[in-house]
């Protein structure tokens, strides 16, 4: 006879689902905002799209390695630690790529000034 239980695990299930859903919503907000910031910072649309693709590749590789896990273990689903790590990775990768894109965009100007 089936029965329903309550407690910590039952309540935490909704929290885990909300964190993972929030991660995907954060991605949906973050990538267009990062693209806009890159367009303003670099003033080059093509470079901005390449940089946004680089951000997506960084996030995908980190989340992919979280999903695969350690060799010999079964595949894991995205949970609390992975969703928090994903938001942190997005922040770091956007910061890094914006700085690299801006330096790349202005690098030609510094070469022209030194000649």
N, CA, C and O of each residue as an XYZ file, in Angstrom:
460
protein
N       0.842     -1.170      0.000
C       0.000      0.000      0.000
C       0.897      1.247      0.000
O       1.714      1.430      0.903
N       0.738      2.100     -1.021
C       1.579      3.305     -1.083
C       1.163      4.319     -0.017
O       0.005      4.392      0.393
N       2.133      5.076      0.400
C       1.850      6.126      1.376
C       2.711      7.341      1.046
O       3.747      7.229      0.389
N       2.276      8.466      1.501
C       2.984      9.716      1.259
C       3.658     10.158      2.549
O       3.073     10.104      3.631
N       4.901     10.596      2.404
C       5.632     11.061      3.573
C       5.890     12.555      3.455
O       5.769     13.136      2.376
N       6.235     13.148      4.541
C       6.622     14.552      4.557
C       7.958     14.673      5.236
O       8.561     13.671      5.619
N       8.412     15.859      5.383
C       9.671     16.067      6.080
C      10.640     16.874      5.255
O      10.268     17.569      4.310
N      11.890     16.760      5.640
C      12.940     17.575      5.061
C      13.112     17.300      3.563
O      13.181     18.237      2.768
N      13.181     16.039      3.180
C      13.410     15.697      1.774
C      12.247     16.152      0.904
O      12.462     16.599     -0.222
N      11.055     16.050      1.391
C       9.876     16.452      0.628
C       9.866     17.963      0.404
O       9.551     18.424     -0.692
N      10.203     18.720      1.415
C      10.232     20.175      1.291
C      11.414     20.643      0.449
O      11.306     21.639     -0.266
N      12.527     19.945      0.525
C      13.723     20.351     -0.208
C      13.584     20.116     -1.703
O      14.280     20.760     -2.488
N      12.696     19.202     -2.121
C      12.495     18.925     -3.533
C      12.054     20.173     -4.278
O      12.580     20.466     -5.352
N      11.107     20.908     -3.735
C      10.663     22.146     -4.373
C      11.775     23.188     -4.416
O      11.881     23.944     -5.382
N      12.588     23.233     -3.394
C      13.707     24.187     -3.376
C      14.723     23.864     -4.459
O      15.219     24.766     -5.134
N      15.039     22.582     -4.632
C      15.972     22.195     -5.680
C      15.423     22.529     -7.060
O      16.146     23.041     -7.914
N      14.156     22.240     -7.274
C      13.548     22.564     -8.566
C      13.548     24.069     -8.816
O      13.770     24.509     -9.944
N      13.302     24.858     -7.779
C      13.306     26.316     -7.929
C      14.703     26.835     -8.238
O      14.851     27.764     -9.032
N      15.732     26.254     -7.625
C      17.100     26.687     -7.907
C      17.510     26.377     -9.341
O      18.131     27.212     -9.999
N      17.178     25.207     -9.827
C      17.533     24.847    -11.194
C      16.737     25.688    -12.190
O      17.284     26.132    -13.199
N      15.452     25.911    -11.916
C      14.648     26.775    -12.779
C      15.189     28.205    -12.758
O      15.246     28.865    -13.796
N      15.580     28.677    -11.588
C      16.180     30.006    -11.479
C      17.475     30.116    -12.246
O      17.780     31.175    -12.795
N      18.244     29.042    -12.295
C      19.486     29.044    -13.070
C      19.187     29.239    -14.553
O      19.846     30.032    -15.224
N      18.199     28.519    -15.059
C      17.860     28.662    -16.479
C      17.282     30.048    -16.780
O      17.568     30.618    -17.833
N      16.490     30.582    -15.886
C      15.971     31.941    -16.069
C      17.119     32.945    -16.017
O      17.140     33.915    -16.775
N      18.076     32.705    -15.115
C      19.260     33.564    -15.052
C      20.054     33.538    -16.343
O      20.560     34.571    -16.780
N      20.170     32.363    -16.965
C      20.838     32.280    -18.264
C      20.085     33.081    -19.314
O      20.689     33.783    -20.126
N      18.764     32.972    -19.291
C      17.949     33.678    -20.286
C      18.065     35.191    -20.140
O      17.915     35.918    -21.121
N      18.327     35.669    -18.939
C      18.493     37.102    -18.713
C      19.943     37.516    -18.934
O      20.208     38.583    -19.487
N      20.869     36.687    -18.510
C      22.293     37.042    -18.500
C      22.888     37.148    -19.898
O      23.625     38.095    -20.175
N      22.594     36.221    -20.771
C      23.238     36.229    -22.080
C      22.839     37.432    -22.934
O      23.721     38.033    -23.547
N      21.563     37.819    -23.011
C      21.256     39.058    -23.756
C      21.861     40.309    -23.106
O      22.294     41.225    -23.805
N      21.889     40.346    -21.779
C      22.509     41.494    -21.104
C      24.010     41.533    -21.379
O      24.571     42.605    -21.610
N      24.657     40.382    -21.354
C      26.090     40.325    -21.651
C      26.355     40.761    -23.086
O      27.342     41.446    -23.354
N      25.485     40.371    -24.006
C      25.643     40.789    -25.394
C      25.535     42.305    -25.518
O      26.320     42.929    -26.232
N      24.573     42.895    -24.830
C      24.426     44.361    -24.868
C      25.641     45.064    -24.270
O      26.113     46.061    -24.817
N      26.144     44.553    -23.155
C      27.333     45.150    -22.530
C      28.534     45.020    -23.453
O      29.334     45.949    -23.567
N      28.665     43.880    -24.107
C      29.784     43.694    -25.027
C      29.680     44.601    -26.240
O      30.695     45.102    -26.725
N      28.482     44.820    -26.733
C      28.314     45.730    -27.864
C      28.723     47.144    -27.475
O      29.374     47.839    -28.255
N      28.346     47.574    -26.275
C      28.727     48.903    -25.810
C      30.228     48.983    -25.541
O      30.868     49.973    -25.896
N      30.792     47.954    -24.921
C      32.208     47.987    -24.535
C      33.132     47.894    -25.740
O      34.144     48.592    -25.799
N      32.794     47.037    -26.705
C      33.689     46.833    -27.841
C      33.307     47.674    -29.053
O      34.153     47.947    -29.905
N      32.065     48.083    -29.140
C      31.520     48.810    -30.293
C      31.751     48.030    -31.589
O      32.031     48.605    -32.641
N      31.626     46.711    -31.481
C      31.808     45.828    -32.615
C      30.833     44.661    -32.435
O      30.972     43.861    -31.509
N      29.864     44.577    -33.315
C      28.806     43.569    -33.164
C      29.345     42.157    -33.391
O      28.972     41.228    -32.674
N      30.212     41.995    -34.376
C      30.746     40.661    -34.663
C      31.574     40.153    -33.486
O      31.425     39.003    -33.072
N      32.434     40.993    -32.954
C      33.233     40.621    -31.787
C      32.342     40.314    -30.592
O      32.643     39.418    -29.803
N      31.255     41.051    -30.456
C      30.330     40.821    -29.343
C      29.651     39.462    -29.444
O      29.478     38.779    -28.435
N      29.269     39.069    -30.644
C      28.653     37.759    -30.813
C      29.663     36.628    -30.577
O      29.320     35.603    -29.988
N      30.897     36.814    -31.033
C      31.934     35.817    -30.750
C      32.184     35.704    -29.245
O      32.337     34.603    -28.717
N      32.225     36.837    -28.567
C      32.471     36.823    -27.126
C      31.314     36.173    -26.380
O      31.539     35.445    -25.413
N      30.082     36.421    -26.811
C      28.925     35.781    -26.183
C      28.955     34.277    -26.415
O      28.604     33.506    -25.522
N      29.364     33.860    -27.588
C      29.538     32.428    -27.844
C      30.619     31.821    -26.971
O      30.504     30.674    -26.539
N      31.673     32.589    -26.710
C      32.737     32.125    -25.824
C      32.212     31.955    -24.401
O      32.551     30.986    -23.723
N      31.385     32.897    -23.951
C      30.773     32.785    -22.616
C      29.913     31.523    -22.548
O      29.970     30.778    -21.570
N      29.120     31.291    -23.588
C      28.268     30.098    -23.611
C      29.103     28.819    -23.601
O      28.724     27.839    -22.960
N      30.231     28.820    -24.303
C      31.092     27.639    -24.329
C      31.733     27.395    -22.964
O      31.866     26.247    -22.540
N      32.128     28.462    -22.276
C      32.708     28.309    -20.939
C      31.686     27.705    -19.986
O      31.987     26.764    -19.252
N      30.471     28.257    -20.006
C      29.420     27.762    -19.112
C      29.059     26.318    -19.460
O      28.864     25.496    -18.565
N      28.971     26.009    -20.745
C      28.625     24.644    -21.154
C      29.701     23.646    -20.745
O      29.389     22.530    -20.329
N      30.967     24.044    -20.862
C      32.024     23.106    -20.483
C      32.063     22.876    -18.977
O      32.306     21.754    -18.532
N      31.828     23.916    -18.190
C      31.821     23.739    -16.739
C      30.615     22.908    -16.306
O      30.753     21.983    -15.505
N      29.438     23.235    -16.831
C      28.249     22.456    -16.468
C      28.333     21.032    -17.006
O      27.836     20.098    -16.376
N      28.954     20.867    -18.159
C      29.136     19.523    -18.701
C      30.030     18.680    -17.816
O      29.772     17.495    -17.606
N      31.090     19.297    -17.294
C      31.959     18.534    -16.401
C      31.283     18.256    -15.064
O      31.556     17.236    -14.433
N      30.397     19.160    -14.626
C      29.619     18.888    -13.405
C      28.636     17.746    -13.655
O      28.401     16.920    -12.773
N      28.072     17.703    -14.842
C      27.077     16.683    -15.161
C      27.727     15.307    -15.283
O      27.178     14.312    -14.810
N      28.888     15.257    -15.912
C      29.552     13.970    -16.101
C      30.060     13.438    -14.771
O      29.909     12.251    -14.483
N      30.652     14.288    -13.968
C      31.132     13.863    -12.659
C      32.434     13.097    -12.746
O      33.146     13.161    -13.749
N      32.725     12.393    -11.712
C      33.959     11.628    -11.618
C      33.769     10.294    -12.330
O      32.683      9.716    -12.303
N      34.825      9.815    -12.963
C      34.747      8.543    -13.685
C      34.364      7.425    -12.728
O      34.881      7.349    -11.613
N      33.478      6.578    -13.154
C      33.055      5.455    -12.339
C      31.760      5.727    -11.586
O      31.144      4.802    -11.057
N      31.343      6.989    -11.536
C      30.082      7.304    -10.873
C      28.990      7.404    -11.932
O      29.266      7.588    -13.117
N      27.771      7.282    -11.486
C      26.665      7.434    -12.419
C      26.479      8.915    -12.743
O      26.920      9.789    -11.996
N      25.821      9.177    -13.864
C      25.582     10.557    -14.270
C      24.687     11.256    -13.254
O      23.735     10.673    -12.736
N      25.011     12.507    -12.982
C      24.249     13.275    -11.994
C      23.379     14.291    -12.693
O      23.710     14.775    -13.775
N      22.283     14.604    -12.077
C      21.432     15.689    -12.555
C      21.921     16.996    -11.952
O      22.671     16.997    -10.976
N      21.499     18.090    -12.529
C      21.862     19.386    -11.966
C      21.117     19.579    -10.652
O      19.903     19.388    -10.581
N      21.838     19.949     -9.640
C      21.256     20.149     -8.322
C      21.608     21.516     -7.774
O      21.844     22.464     -8.523
N      21.637     21.601     -6.470
C      21.857     22.872     -5.792
C      23.273     23.380     -6.044
O      23.455     24.527     -6.453
N      24.260     22.551     -5.807
C      25.653     22.984     -5.969
C      25.940     23.371     -7.415
O      26.639     24.354     -7.665
N      25.415     22.619     -8.357
C      25.662     22.909     -9.761
C      24.985     24.198    -10.200
O      25.556     24.956    -10.984
N      23.767     24.462     -9.704
C      23.078     25.690    -10.092
C      23.760     26.920     -9.494
O      23.823     27.964    -10.143
N      24.265     26.813     -8.281
C      25.002     27.930     -7.691
C      26.325     28.123     -8.428
O      26.714     29.256     -8.713
N      27.014     27.034     -8.735
C      28.271     27.130     -9.482
C      28.048     27.720    -10.872
O      28.892     28.466    -11.370
N      26.925     27.395    -11.497
C      26.647     27.923    -12.836
C      26.498     29.434    -12.812
O      26.998     30.117    -13.706
N      25.825     29.964    -11.812
C      25.657     31.411    -11.726
C      27.002     32.081    -11.471
O      27.281     33.139    -12.036
N      27.832     31.485    -10.635
C      29.165     32.044    -10.376
C      30.014     31.993    -11.645
O      30.720     32.952    -11.958
N      29.948     30.877    -12.377
C      30.725     30.734    -13.604
C      30.288     31.759    -14.642
O      31.128     32.317    -15.348
N      29.001     32.011    -14.743
C      28.523     33.021    -15.687
C      29.103     34.383    -15.332
O      29.554     35.111    -16.217
N      29.098     34.734    -14.060
C      29.639     36.018    -13.644
C      31.116     36.152    -13.955
O      31.551     37.173    -14.489
N      31.898     35.119    -13.622
C      33.331     35.171    -13.896
C      33.623     35.187    -15.392
O      34.482     35.942    -15.847
N      32.921     34.367    -16.153
C      33.199     34.303    -17.588
C      32.799     35.591    -18.294
O      33.496     36.030    -19.210
N      31.690     36.208    -17.886
C      31.302     37.488    -18.488
C      32.356     38.542    -18.180
O      32.762     39.289    -19.071
N      32.802     38.612    -16.939
C      33.805     39.601    -16.562
C      35.085     39.402    -17.365
O      35.641     40.360    -17.902
N      35.544     38.177    -17.446
C      36.783     37.876    -18.156
C      36.666     38.192    -19.636
O      37.554     38.821    -20.213
N      35.579     37.759    -20.251
C      35.412     37.939    -21.690
C      35.173     39.407    -22.040
O      35.630     39.859    -23.090
N      34.478     40.159    -21.201
C      34.287     41.584    -21.469
C      35.631     42.309    -21.461
O      35.887     43.149    -22.323
N      36.490     41.986    -20.491
C      37.806     42.619    -20.449
C      38.643     42.237    -21.674
O      39.284     43.099    -22.275
N      38.644     40.968    -22.045
C      39.404     40.546    -23.218
C      38.858     41.173    -24.495
O      39.627     41.616    -25.348
N      37.546     41.213    -24.629
C      36.945     41.822    -25.820
C      37.259     43.300    -25.929
O      37.545     43.798    -27.018
N      37.209     44.007    -24.808
C      37.513     45.434    -24.828
C      38.972     45.680    -25.187
O      39.273     46.566    -25.989
N      39.880     44.906    -24.603
C      41.307     45.064    -24.911
C      41.571     44.732    -26.375
O      42.367     45.402    -27.033
N      40.909     43.707    -26.881
C      41.082     43.362    -28.297
C      40.565     44.475    -29.195
O      41.177     44.789    -30.215
N      39.439     45.072    -28.818
C      38.847     46.131    -29.640
C      39.724     47.377    -29.687
O      39.787     48.040    -30.722
N      40.395     47.706    -28.600
C      41.218     48.924    -28.573
C      42.685     48.639    -28.868
O      43.492     49.570    -28.860
N      43.061     47.394    -29.127
C      44.470     47.072    -29.346
C      44.994     47.704    -30.631
O      46.161     48.091    -30.689
N      44.170     47.815    -31.648
C      44.599     48.460    -32.880
C      44.886     49.935    -32.709
O      45.770     50.478    -33.372
N      44.146     50.595    -31.822
C      44.370     52.014    -31.570
C      45.727     52.244    -30.906
O      46.411     53.216    -31.226
N      46.120     51.367    -29.992
C      47.398     51.557    -29.308
C      48.571     51.303    -30.255
O      49.627     51.917    -30.101
N      48.403     50.416    -31.223
C      49.451     50.165    -32.200
C      49.605     51.381    -33.114
O      50.723     51.772    -33.449
N      48.494     51.971    -33.510
C      48.558     53.161    -34.368
C      49.173     54.343    -33.643
O      49.893     55.129    -34.258
N      48.908     54.491    -32.349
C      49.454     55.621    -31.575
C      50.953     55.475    -31.371
O      51.659     56.482    -31.307
N      51.464     54.241    -31.266
C      52.885     54.045    -30.994
C      53.737     54.233    -32.248
O      54.948     54.428    -32.138
N      53.131     54.180    -33.444
C      53.924     54.319    -34.667
C      54.190     55.761    -35.003
O      54.845     56.052    -36.004
